[in-house]
Amino acid sequence: MRQDQLDGLVTFVAVAETRGFSAAAVRLGVSPSAVSQAVRLLEKRVGVPLFNRTTRSVNLTEAGARFLERIGPAVQELALASEELSDSAERPSGLLRLTVSRGAYLWVLQPVLGAFLRAYPQIDLEVSIDNTLVDIVGQGFDAGIRFGGMVERDMVGMRVGPPMANCIVAAPRYLAERGTPVHPRELLAHDCIGFRFASSGQLERWEFEKNGEAMTLAVSGRLVMNDVALMLDAAVDGIGIANLIGSFTERHIVEGRLVQLLADWTTPLPDLALYYPDRKRVPPKLRVLIDWLRSTTSCL
């Protein structure tokens, strides 16, 4: 076997898995032009096109799919062997890319971020805030954090962060002007700050439960948003009643900027989960983050 027969194979697998030259470049830590050049040279060497390229997509040709099926496992084994050798020689290092919802950042990552980076100076962290469900493989992320119900079944997931429940809040000024609801149905006569899901476009319905009685309400109001931090600001400003997560509002309640309503009707929320592709081995840079979250938060 000639040495040049192995050139470009890792790049080819990265492009095939991410379905894009830019995403593959991010995963490999090189420029998109370097990825494109490596694939062109590989295609020239094997004598057939491996990808069908358009301005919007990159897909494997039939020959490319066969090639990936044959070499993919071997390339993965080579990468794992290299990582294992690195593990024994030095501390975890490299770029760790995470996609997280804003809430997940505020409740899980932000409290531990500074200490984690100080503990692992050789790890660079890139955090992308996105409330939609992202294809972490296709976009070159190492892991994501979302509510557990959003995680796809082919991912490995672990619960992170404390248990959470919803919290209905309003500013004292709003309540002084509009009155204080004492039953969930009274919310239908109030200005409620709506949350629209970016992924589905649907408005969130508010759920309540007390002594076995459960109800779901389609509340309404003059303001709809898709960012929980901005909803919190709007509630503090007295614009309306908001349905937020308790840990997010606790400080504002203690300091008197917000008042909790209908506390005996609160319902538990799905746990947040850190998830990543189902691979034979977790990269060391991700493993230390998982261990850090387990040791510094009340996760299982």
Backbone torsions as a table, in degrees:
resi	resn	phi	psi	omega
1	MET	NA	129.9	176.2
2	ARG	-79.5	151.4	-178.9
3	GLN	-62.4	-36.7	-175.9
4	ASP	-70.3	-11.5	178.1
5	GLN	-67.8	-20.8	179.2
6	LEU	-92.0	-11.7	-177.7
7	ASP	-63.6	133.4	173.8
8	GLY	85.9	-5.0	-176.1
9	LEU	-68.6	-42.0	178.6
10	VAL	-63.9	-41.1	178.1
11	THR	-63.7	-43.1	178.2
12	PHE	-58.4	-46.0	-179.5
13	VAL	-64.6	-39.7	-179.9
14	ALA	-63.8	-43.2	178.6
15	VAL	-65.5	-41.2	-179.7
16	ALA	-63.8	-40.6	-177.6
17	GLU	-75.5	-35.5	-178.6
18	THR	-91.8	-13.7	-179.4
19	ARG	57.8	37.9	177.8
20	GLY	-173.3	145.4	-179.9
21	PHE	-73.5	-38.2	-179.5
22	SER	-67.6	-44.8	179.2
23	ALA	-64.0	-39.1	177.1
24	ALA	-64.4	-38.3	179.1
25	ALA	-62.2	-40.2	177.7
26	VAL	-63.1	-44.9	-179.5
27	ARG	-61.7	-40.4	-174.6
28	LEU	-87.3	-13.5	-179.2
29	GLY	74.1	31.9	178.3
30	VAL	-128.8	179.4	-180.0
31	SER	-83.0	153.0	176.0
32	PRO	-57.5	-34.4	179.6
33	SER	-66.3	-34.6	177.5
34	ALA	-66.7	-39.2	177.0
35	VAL	-63.3	-46.7	-179.4
36	SER	-61.1	-41.5	179.9
37	GLN	-65.3	-42.2	-179.7
38	ALA	-63.3	-39.2	179.4
39	VAL	-69.3	-41.2	178.5
40	ARG	-60.3	-44.0	179.5
41	LEU	-65.2	-38.6	178.4
42	LEU	-65.0	-44.3	178.8
43	GLU	-62.8	-37.8	177.9
44	LYS	-65.2	-39.1	-177.6
45	ARG	-70.4	-40.9	-178.1
46	VAL	-83.7	-17.1	172.8
47	GLY	85.9	8.3	177.8
48	VAL	-140.6	151.5	174.0
49	PRO	-68.0	136.3	179.2
50	LEU	-101.9	-19.9	-178.3
51	PHE	-133.8	145.9	165.9
52	ASN	-97.4	120.2	-174.6
53	ARG	-110.2	133.6	169.0
54	THR	-129.5	176.9	178.8
55	THR	-67.8	-17.8	-175.4
56	ARG	-114.0	-16.0	-174.8
57	SER	-151.3	159.0	174.3
58	VAL	-131.0	118.4	-177.8
59	ASN	-130.1	150.6	178.6
60	LEU	-69.0	140.8	168.2
61	THR	-76.2	174.0	178.0
62	GLU	-60.9	-41.7	178.0
63	ALA	-65.9	-38.2	179.1
64	GLY	-64.4	-39.4	178.7
65	ALA	-63.8	-41.7	177.8
66	ARG	-64.5	-40.8	-179.0
67	PHE	-63.5	-43.5	179.7
68	LEU	-63.3	-40.4	-179.3
69	GLU	-61.3	-35.4	-177.5
70	ARG	-80.0	-44.3	-171.5
71	ILE	-95.8	-18.5	-175.9
72	GLY	-52.9	-53.9	179.8
73	PRO	-60.1	-37.3	-179.4
74	ALA	-67.3	-42.0	178.5
75	VAL	-64.1	-39.4	178.1
76	GLN	-63.2	-41.4	178.4
77	GLU	-63.9	-40.2	177.5
78	LEU	-62.6	-41.5	179.6
79	ALA	-64.8	-42.4	179.5
80	LEU	-64.1	-40.5	178.6
81	ALA	-62.4	-40.8	179.6
82	SER	-65.7	-41.8	179.2
83	GLU	-64.7	-40.2	179.2
84	GLU	-62.3	-38.4	178.1
85	LEU	-66.7	-40.2	179.1
86	SER	-65.2	-37.5	-179.7
87	ASP	-58.1	-39.5	-177.2
88	SER	-77.3	-15.6	-174.6
89	ALA	-100.7	-27.7	-174.6
90	GLU	-155.7	171.3	-179.7
91	ARG	-72.8	159.7	177.5
92	PRO	-55.1	138.9	-176.6
93	SER	-150.9	172.5	176.3
94	GLY	107.6	-179.4	-178.7
95	LEU	-87.3	124.9	177.1
96	LEU	-109.2	114.1	-176.4
97	ARG	-104.6	125.4	-178.8
98	LEU	-123.2	140.8	169.9
99	THR	-113.3	123.4	-175.0
100	VAL	-138.0	152.5	171.7
101	SER	-73.6	161.2	-179.4
102	ARG	-61.1	-42.1	179.1
103	GLY	-61.4	-42.0	179.8
104	ALA	-62.7	-37.3	177.6
105	TYR	-64.3	-46.5	-176.1
106	LEU	-66.9	-38.2	-172.3
107	TRP	-93.8	-24.2	-174.9
108	VAL	-114.8	-52.4	-172.5
109	LEU	-82.0	-48.4	-173.3
110	GLN	-54.4	-41.4	-178.3
111	PRO	-64.5	-22.8	-174.9
112	VAL	-115.5	-3.1	-169.8
113	LEU	-60.3	-50.2	-177.0
114	GLY	-61.3	-45.0	-178.8
115	ALA	-65.9	-38.3	179.6
116	PHE	-63.6	-46.4	-178.6
117	LEU	-66.4	-33.5	176.4
118	ARG	-69.4	-34.7	-178.8
119	ALA	-73.6	-27.6	-177.7
120	TYR	-127.8	76.5	-175.4
121	PRO	-65.4	-14.4	-178.9
122	GLN	-93.0	1.0	176.6
123	ILE	-102.1	128.0	171.6
124	ASP	-100.2	136.6	-175.0
125	LEU	-117.9	127.8	173.7
126	GLU	-117.0	121.4	-177.7
127	VAL	-114.5	121.3	177.8
128	SER	-106.4	119.6	179.9
129	ILE	-86.9	119.9	-178.3
130	ASP	-155.5	121.0	-177.7
131	ASN	-82.2	-7.5	176.8
132	THR	-88.8	166.0	178.1
133	LEU	-83.2	120.4	-172.8
134	VAL	-102.9	142.0	172.7
135	ASP	-75.3	96.5	-172.5
136	ILE	-69.2	-30.9	177.5
137	VAL	-70.7	-48.3	-177.3
138	GLY	-64.2	-29.8	-177.5
139	GLN	-104.2	10.2	170.8
140	GLY	76.7	25.4	177.0
141	PHE	-91.2	150.4	176.3
142	ASP	-81.3	-33.5	-177.1
143	ALA	-163.3	169.4	176.6
144	GLY	-138.9	164.4	173.8
145	ILE	-132.1	119.6	179.0
146	ARG	-144.7	172.0	169.8
147	PHE	-61.4	140.9	-172.5
148	GLY	-55.8	-33.0	-179.1
149	GLY	-66.4	-15.7	-179.1
150	MET	-92.1	-11.0	-173.5
151	VAL	-78.0	131.6	180.0
152	GLU	-69.0	151.6	-172.6
153	ARG	-68.3	-21.7	-178.6
154	ASP	-86.0	9.3	178.0
155	MET	-101.9	154.5	170.8
156	VAL	-91.7	129.9	-177.1
157	GLY	-130.6	150.6	174.3
158	MET	-139.4	141.5	-178.3
159	ARG	-70.7	138.3	176.7
160	VAL	-132.4	151.6	177.4
161	GLY	82.5	169.5	-177.6
162	PRO	-79.0	162.8	172.6
163	PRO	-60.1	146.4	-175.3
164	MET	-129.5	154.5	175.4
165	ALA	-140.5	158.4	179.2
166	ASN	-74.5	158.5	-178.5
167	CYS	-143.9	117.1	178.5
168	ILE	-87.9	124.1	-174.3
169	VAL	-135.5	156.0	173.5
170	ALA	-153.9	157.2	178.2
171	ALA	-77.3	148.0	177.0
172	PRO	-53.1	-36.6	-179.5
173	ARG	-63.3	-42.7	178.7
174	TYR	-62.1	-45.8	-177.3
175	LEU	-65.7	-34.2	178.1
176	ALA	-64.9	-33.2	-178.4
177	GLU	-85.0	-36.5	-170.3
178	ARG	-112.0	-10.9	-177.5
179	GLY	91.8	164.9	-176.3
180	THR	-107.8	117.3	178.0
181	PRO	-68.0	138.3	179.5
182	VAL	-113.6	-2.5	176.3
183	HIS	-141.5	143.4	-177.9
184	PRO	-52.3	-36.9	-176.9
185	ARG	-64.7	-23.6	177.8
186	GLU	-67.1	-17.8	177.3
187	LEU	-63.7	-23.5	-178.8
188	LEU	-65.3	-17.5	178.6
189	ALA	-100.0	7.5	-177.3
190	HIS	-113.6	164.9	171.4
191	ASP	-82.9	106.2	178.6
192	CYS	-103.6	135.4	-179.9
193	ILE	-79.3	114.7	-175.0
194	GLY	-84.8	152.7	175.0
195	PHE	-118.8	124.6	178.3
196	ARG	-105.2	125.7	179.2
197	PHE	-70.8	126.2	-178.6
198	ALA	-65.8	-33.9	-175.1
199	SER	-72.5	-41.7	-175.8
200	SER	-105.6	-19.2	-176.4
201	GLY	79.6	1.3	-178.0
202	GLN	-85.2	151.5	174.2
203	LEU	-83.2	140.4	179.2
204	GLU	-68.0	135.4	172.3
205	ARG	-96.2	142.4	-176.3
206	TRP	-92.2	129.6	-177.3
207	GLU	-109.6	141.1	-178.5
208	PHE	-137.6	152.4	177.9
209	GLU	-152.9	136.9	178.7
210	LYS	-156.5	123.9	176.4
211	ASN	50.8	43.0	178.3
212	GLY	83.7	-8.4	176.9
213	GLU	-92.7	123.4	-179.5
214	ALA	-122.9	146.7	177.4
215	MET	-151.2	152.1	176.1
216	THR	-124.0	127.0	-175.4
217	LEU	-117.1	138.1	172.1
218	ALA	-95.0	82.5	-177.6
219	VAL	-72.5	166.6	-179.7
220	SER	-142.8	166.1	179.4
221	GLY	-176.9	-178.0	-175.7
222	ARG	-89.7	-6.5	-176.7
223	LEU	-130.1	129.1	175.3
224	VAL	-126.3	135.8	-177.9
225	MET	-137.4	170.5	175.5
226	ASN	-128.9	26.5	-178.9
227	ASP	-140.5	120.7	-174.3
228	VAL	-67.5	-32.2	179.5
229	ALA	-65.8	-40.1	177.9
230	LEU	-70.8	-34.0	175.5
231	MET	-62.7	-40.2	177.7
232	LEU	-61.9	-45.2	178.2
233	ASP	-59.9	-41.9	-179.5
234	ALA	-64.6	-39.1	177.8
235	ALA	-64.8	-44.2	178.1
236	VAL	-60.9	-34.2	179.6
237	ASP	-75.8	-3.1	176.6
238	GLY	83.0	18.6	-177.0
239	ILE	-75.5	-31.5	-178.9
240	GLY	179.8	-172.2	178.7
241	ILE	-92.6	136.8	-176.9
242	ALA	-121.7	149.1	175.4
243	ASN	-109.6	103.0	-174.7
244	LEU	-126.2	-178.2	179.2
245	ILE	-89.4	137.9	-172.3
246	GLY	-54.4	-45.4	-178.5
247	SER	-64.6	-21.6	-179.8
248	PHE	-78.3	-27.7	-174.4
249	THR	-104.5	-9.2	-170.6
250	GLU	-54.5	-48.4	-176.6
251	ARG	-63.1	-39.1	-178.7
252	HIS	-69.6	-31.6	176.7
253	ILE	-70.0	-45.6	-180.0
254	VAL	-60.6	-38.2	-176.9
255	GLU	-88.1	2.7	171.7
256	GLY	86.1	5.0	179.2
257	ARG	-79.2	-24.4	178.9
258	LEU	-133.4	156.4	175.6
259	VAL	-121.4	132.2	176.7
260	GLN	-80.0	136.4	-179.6
261	LEU	-115.6	152.1	171.8
262	LEU	52.0	44.1	-174.7
263	ALA	-60.9	-31.5	-178.9
264	ASP	-79.6	0.9	177.8
265	TRP	-108.5	7.4	-175.6
266	THR	-66.7	151.5	-179.6
267	THR	-125.5	145.5	176.8
268	PRO	-68.0	151.6	179.4
269	LEU	-109.3	157.7	175.7
270	PRO	-58.9	148.3	178.7
271	ASP	-69.5	151.6	169.8
272	LEU	-78.7	145.2	-178.3
273	ALA	-131.2	135.5	166.8
274	LEU	-89.1	128.8	-176.2
275	TYR	-133.7	155.5	-177.4
276	TYR	-156.5	163.9	-177.2
277	PRO	-60.3	149.0	179.7
278	ASP	-77.8	87.7	-179.9
279	ARG	-110.5	163.9	-178.7
280	LYS	-66.1	-26.9	-175.2
281	ARG	-148.2	134.4	180.0
282	VAL	-82.6	132.1	178.4
283	PRO	-57.1	143.8	-177.8
284	PRO	-55.2	-38.7	-178.6
285	LYS	-64.2	-33.2	176.6
286	LEU	-79.5	-37.0	-179.8
287	ARG	-59.9	-42.0	-178.5
288	VAL	-68.9	-31.2	175.5
289	LEU	-67.4	-43.3	177.7
290	ILE	-58.9	-46.7	179.7
291	ASP	-63.4	-36.3	180.0
292	TRP	-65.9	-44.8	179.0
293	LEU	-64.8	-36.5	178.3
294	ARG	-65.4	-35.3	-174.9
295	SER	-86.7	-20.7	-174.5
296	THR	-111.6	-6.0	175.8
297	THR	-128.1	172.5	-177.7
298	SER	-89.3	43.4	-179.9
299	CYS	-88.8	162.1	-178.4
300	LEU	-90.3	NA	NA
